[in-house]
């Protein structure tokens, strides 16, 4: 298994876009590389685990919300350099997911979890990739 920090290989990670009652499920990250930022919940895929199963597990571990992962709607690389060394390298696949049950409760490696409407995101401190994704899928209009 590759280390998350200063890895030998990229790590595969998943997230899930969960919209329920016109609000999106977000978490405030508790660890680098996005520590302190609000983002789509998710995390690393474990050896032998499908992408969908990883998304469902990670969202439950981070938020207490049960989901059903559907299809991949967004992919990107997250690479953080430390001089000439790669400190973090994730290949991330975000799923469209259906809410099944639960209320947000911060767990695993997140500081906070909650449901947020489009109007709350501008002042929340949302990760730029998350804002881009939410604009792409039409959840929010482009922020000026």
Backbone bond lengths (Angstrom), bond angles and torsions (degrees), N, CA, C in turn:
res aa  C-N    CA-C-N  psi(-1)  N-CA   C-N-CA  omega(-1)  CA-C   N-CA-C  phi
1 X - - - 1.471 - - 1.519 109.09 -
2 X 1.298 115.52 137.54 1.455 120.73 179.11 1.523 110.55 -80.18
3 X 1.312 115.34 144.57 1.465 120.17 175.26 1.520 108.91 -71.55
4 X 1.331 116.57 147.76 1.465 120.30 177.82 1.526 109.89 -68.53
5 X 1.317 116.50 -41.41 1.460 120.82 -178.74 1.521 109.49 -100.44
6 X 1.323 116.69 131.01 1.464 124.80 -175.96 1.531 111.01 53.90
7 X 1.343 116.55 58.07 1.472 121.02 -176.01 1.530 112.03 -76.81
8 X 1.322 115.23 161.52 1.466 121.66 172.55 1.522 110.53 -86.08
9 X 1.330 116.02 -25.22 1.464 123.40 -178.88 1.519 109.53 -138.27
10 X 1.344 117.79 157.13 1.471 119.15 173.72 1.527 110.08 -62.49
11 X 1.319 116.23 151.03 1.467 121.85 174.71 1.522 108.44 -103.51
12 X 1.322 115.75 144.02 1.461 121.15 176.29 1.520 107.69 -91.89
13 X 1.327 115.72 131.49 1.462 120.98 179.35 1.525 109.31 -135.04
14 X 1.311 114.86 158.39 1.464 121.67 -179.85 1.521 109.96 -131.00
15 X 1.315 114.66 157.38 1.454 121.92 173.10 1.508 107.52 -140.86
16 X 1.332 116.07 172.82 1.457 119.61 178.71 1.520 110.50 -141.00
17 X 1.325 114.44 131.17 1.460 122.27 175.00 1.522 105.90 -91.14
18 X 1.329 115.32 108.96 1.457 121.64 -177.59 1.522 107.94 -116.58
19 X 1.326 116.30 114.83 1.466 121.38 178.07 1.521 107.34 -114.08
20 X 1.337 114.87 128.00 1.467 121.31 -178.31 1.529 108.08 -141.10
21 X 1.305 117.18 126.37 1.476 122.25 -178.28 1.527 111.16 54.29
22 X 1.325 116.52 44.00 1.472 124.03 178.20 1.520 113.47 62.41
23 X 1.321 117.57 23.69 1.469 121.78 176.05 1.521 108.75 -128.38
24 X 1.332 115.67 149.64 1.461 122.16 -178.36 1.520 110.02 -103.23
25 X 1.316 116.27 143.43 1.459 122.50 177.26 1.522 108.83 -84.60
26 X 1.330 116.48 121.32 1.464 122.31 178.24 1.520 110.14 -129.99
27 X 1.338 114.82 157.12 1.465 121.05 175.44 1.520 109.03 -127.93
28 X 1.322 114.70 150.40 1.461 120.61 172.83 1.520 106.34 -96.18
29 X 1.321 115.93 115.44 1.457 122.95 -174.66 1.528 112.33 -64.43
30 X 1.325 115.27 136.95 1.454 121.44 -179.49 1.515 114.41 -102.29
31 X 1.323 117.18 -6.56 1.469 121.82 -177.86 1.518 110.57 -134.66
32 X 1.334 115.41 156.71 1.462 121.07 173.16 1.523 108.36 -63.95
33 X 1.308 119.00 149.89 1.452 125.30 16.85 1.538 115.68 -91.13
34 X 1.308 120.92 -11.60 1.473 121.86 -176.98 1.526 111.29 -110.05
35 X 1.314 117.55 31.20 1.461 121.77 -176.65 1.528 111.77 -54.09
36 X 1.346 115.70 131.01 1.457 121.72 177.91 1.511 115.01 85.88
37 X 1.338 118.05 -6.79 1.455 121.42 -179.82 1.524 110.48 -98.60
38 X 1.325 115.65 148.68 1.463 121.14 173.94 1.513 107.94 -84.75
39 X 1.335 116.32 137.38 1.459 120.70 -175.82 1.528 110.61 -155.46
40 X 1.319 114.65 173.54 1.463 122.04 172.54 1.528 106.77 -64.16
41 X 1.329 119.81 135.18 1.459 120.74 177.66 1.529 111.02 -69.43
42 X 1.322 115.91 151.17 1.457 120.92 177.82 1.508 111.08 161.14
43 X 1.309 115.75 -174.73 1.456 121.01 -179.20 1.514 111.89 179.97
44 X 1.323 116.12 -165.38 1.453 123.33 -173.04 1.523 113.30 -72.60
45 X 1.326 113.81 146.58 1.457 121.80 174.13 1.527 107.73 -82.25
46 X 1.329 116.13 134.40 1.461 120.77 178.68 1.531 109.62 -89.26
47 X 1.323 115.87 153.48 1.451 121.66 179.24 1.532 110.15 -55.65
48 X 1.336 117.03 130.42 1.452 122.39 179.12 1.516 115.25 82.57
49 X 1.324 117.86 3.06 1.462 123.17 -176.98 1.526 109.73 -101.91
50 X 1.321 117.20 138.14 1.466 119.47 175.30 1.524 108.92 -73.20
51 X 1.323 115.41 160.58 1.466 120.27 177.87 1.519 111.27 -60.16
52 X 1.341 117.16 -45.21 1.466 121.30 -179.40 1.523 111.06 -62.38
53 X 1.321 117.21 -44.83 1.465 120.89 179.68 1.525 110.26 -63.60
54 X 1.324 117.26 -38.82 1.463 120.67 178.54 1.521 110.82 -63.38
55 X 1.334 116.99 -43.23 1.471 120.33 179.37 1.524 110.41 -62.52
56 X 1.309 117.17 -45.85 1.466 120.67 -179.97 1.528 111.41 -63.11
57 X 1.328 117.18 -42.75 1.470 121.47 179.01 1.524 110.70 -65.34
58 X 1.325 116.94 -49.18 1.470 120.90 -176.52 1.531 111.65 -61.70
59 X 1.316 117.40 -42.34 1.465 119.37 -179.27 1.521 109.75 -65.25
60 X 1.330 116.93 -40.74 1.463 119.43 177.54 1.531 111.36 -64.75
61 X 1.330 117.67 -44.37 1.475 120.99 -179.77 1.526 111.86 -63.13
62 X 1.325 117.04 -38.76 1.460 120.26 -176.86 1.512 114.18 -82.79
63 X 1.346 117.84 -27.91 1.464 119.13 -171.11 1.524 115.51 -130.03
64 X 1.325 118.36 -14.42 1.463 120.78 -174.10 1.516 113.35 77.82
65 X 1.337 117.64 5.61 1.457 123.02 -179.91 1.527 109.43 -93.79
66 X 1.325 116.46 131.12 1.458 121.70 174.71 1.526 108.03 -91.54
67 X 1.333 115.52 130.53 1.463 121.30 -179.14 1.530 110.29 -129.63
68 X 1.324 113.93 169.70 1.455 120.64 167.29 1.523 106.51 -122.17
69 X 1.344 116.20 112.26 1.461 121.39 178.86 1.523 109.25 -71.90
70 X 1.323 117.08 133.61 1.465 121.36 -175.75 1.529 111.68 -106.53
71 X 1.320 117.49 -83.16 1.467 120.22 -177.09 1.529 109.46 -134.22
72 X 1.331 114.56 155.90 1.461 120.95 177.63 1.528 108.27 -72.18
73 X 1.345 115.41 129.31 1.464 119.21 -179.89 1.524 113.24 -119.32
74 X 1.339 117.05 -7.47 1.465 119.40 -176.69 1.520 108.49 -160.04
75 X 1.319 117.12 135.59 1.462 121.32 175.73 1.522 109.00 -133.68
76 X 1.326 115.20 147.50 1.459 119.25 176.88 1.528 110.71 -163.37
77 X 1.327 114.91 162.47 1.456 122.40 173.35 1.513 108.32 -97.35
78 X 1.304 116.74 139.32 1.459 122.01 171.76 1.520 106.56 -120.55
79 X 1.327 115.07 105.54 1.463 121.35 -176.84 1.518 108.47 -122.54
80 X 1.329 115.66 125.12 1.464 121.66 177.92 1.524 107.59 -119.92
81 X 1.317 115.66 122.13 1.458 120.95 -178.87 1.529 111.25 -96.44
82 X 1.315 115.66 151.79 1.465 124.49 173.36 1.518 105.11 -127.21
83 X 1.332 115.46 88.89 1.462 119.50 -171.75 1.516 108.78 67.14
84 X 1.338 116.71 -121.65 1.455 120.33 179.30 1.535 112.44 -98.82
85 X 1.325 116.90 7.01 1.470 121.80 178.62 1.522 110.22 -104.33
86 X 1.325 116.31 144.87 1.461 121.50 176.20 1.522 108.06 -85.07
87 X 1.335 115.96 112.51 1.469 120.40 -179.74 1.530 111.44 -79.52
88 X 1.340 116.45 -42.46 1.462 122.31 176.82 1.520 108.44 -139.11
89 X 1.333 116.15 143.21 1.463 120.78 172.33 1.521 107.81 -149.27
90 X 1.331 114.38 109.03 1.462 121.97 177.37 1.520 109.17 -118.11
91 X 1.311 116.48 140.46 1.459 123.44 167.11 1.526 103.75 -104.89
92 X 1.336 116.70 114.98 1.462 121.29 -169.92 1.524 110.88 -113.36
93 X 1.333 114.54 132.29 1.459 122.30 175.92 1.526 107.56 -118.09
94 X 1.315 116.10 117.86 1.462 120.69 178.59 1.525 109.82 -98.66
95 X 1.329 115.06 131.53 1.456 122.61 -179.04 1.515 111.71 -98.83
96 X 1.314 116.06 148.79 1.459 121.80 162.51 1.530 104.07 -78.46
97 X 1.315 117.28 134.69 1.465 119.90 -176.61 1.521 110.84 -139.32
98 X 1.313 114.65 152.50 1.458 121.53 176.77 1.521 109.78 -100.26
99 X 1.324 115.59 136.13 1.465 121.59 173.62 1.525 108.31 -69.10
100 X 1.339 116.74 134.92 1.457 121.58 176.53 1.525 110.26 -111.82
101 X 1.342 116.99 -52.36 1.473 119.61 -177.56 1.526 110.40 -167.16
102 X 1.337 114.34 162.76 1.453 120.79 172.38 1.514 114.53 110.82
103 X 1.315 113.74 164.11 1.464 122.85 174.91 1.519 108.05 -120.34
104 X 1.338 118.46 140.74 1.456 120.49 -176.49 1.534 113.05 -60.46
105 X 1.301 114.77 130.77 1.455 123.13 176.18 1.517 106.77 -145.13
106 X 1.335 117.73 121.28 1.461 121.23 -178.21 1.517 110.53 -60.50
107 X 1.315 115.48 128.54 1.452 121.77 178.20 1.512 109.84 -140.76
108 X 1.332 116.24 -177.34 1.456 123.32 176.72 1.528 110.51 50.54
109 X 1.321 118.60 -118.79 1.463 121.35 -174.58 1.532 113.23 -111.54
110 X 1.341 116.98 32.74 1.463 120.60 177.41 1.532 110.04 -114.56
111 X 1.327 114.99 153.02 1.471 120.96 -179.18 1.524 112.27 -90.10
112 X 1.347 116.51 -34.84 1.457 122.47 -179.20 1.521 108.96 -149.62
113 X 1.313 116.29 156.59 1.461 121.83 175.29 1.521 108.02 -144.09
114 X 1.333 116.83 144.90 1.453 118.82 178.95 1.511 113.08 -173.88
115 X 1.337 113.87 171.70 1.458 122.82 175.97 1.526 107.98 -96.17
116 X 1.336 117.30 137.31 1.457 121.06 -177.84 1.521 110.89 -137.92
117 X 1.333 114.88 137.89 1.457 120.84 175.52 1.513 110.19 -82.88
118 X 1.339 117.03 163.16 1.463 120.76 -178.44 1.524 113.51 -54.74
119 X 1.330 118.01 -38.11 1.459 121.39 -178.33 1.523 114.76 -69.53
120 X 1.308 118.14 -14.31 1.465 121.57 -178.87 1.524 113.37 -88.42
121 X 1.312 117.69 -13.27 1.462 120.77 -169.41 1.517 114.98 -76.57
122 X 1.329 117.06 -29.78 1.468 120.19 -174.85 1.523 112.64 -61.41
123 X 1.307 118.18 -35.13 1.469 120.80 -176.67 1.533 113.26 -105.16
124 X 1.316 117.04 5.59 1.461 121.35 -173.85 1.529 114.02 -82.62
125 X 1.318 118.58 -23.97 1.459 120.63 -174.47 1.521 110.97 87.04
126 X 1.336 114.68 46.94 1.456 120.79 -177.71 1.533 109.43 -82.52
127 X 1.320 115.46 138.99 1.452 123.68 176.88 1.526 110.00 -52.35
128 X 1.331 117.86 140.02 1.466 121.96 -176.44 1.527 112.14 -62.43
129 X 1.328 118.33 -35.93 1.468 120.71 177.56 1.526 110.54 -65.51
130 X 1.332 116.44 -39.11 1.464 120.73 178.75 1.522 110.15 -65.41
131 X 1.326 117.30 -42.81 1.468 120.44 177.33 1.526 110.54 -60.92
132 X 1.318 116.91 -42.32 1.462 120.96 179.00 1.531 110.31 -61.20
133 X 1.328 116.43 -47.34 1.464 121.14 179.07 1.520 111.11 -59.58
134 X 1.330 117.31 -47.07 1.468 121.06 -177.26 1.526 111.68 -66.72
135 X 1.323 116.70 -28.44 1.465 120.80 173.86 1.526 109.43 -72.40
136 X 1.326 116.71 -43.99 1.471 122.26 -179.97 1.531 112.01 -57.82
137 X 1.321 116.90 -40.85 1.473 119.35 -177.16 1.533 112.39 -87.98
138 X 1.346 117.12 -0.54 1.458 120.77 176.12 1.526 115.34 84.11
139 X 1.338 117.56 11.02 1.464 119.91 177.33 1.518 110.74 -69.22
140 X 1.329 115.62 -37.17 1.475 120.64 175.97 1.515 108.63 -130.02
141 X 1.334 115.88 157.19 1.435 121.98 173.37 1.525 107.37 -84.08
142 X 1.313 116.95 156.41 1.465 121.28 -179.83 1.521 109.16 -53.77
143 X 1.327 115.54 129.29 1.462 120.25 178.41 1.518 108.90 -81.93
144 X 1.317 115.42 134.13 1.464 119.88 -178.76 1.507 111.89 -80.37
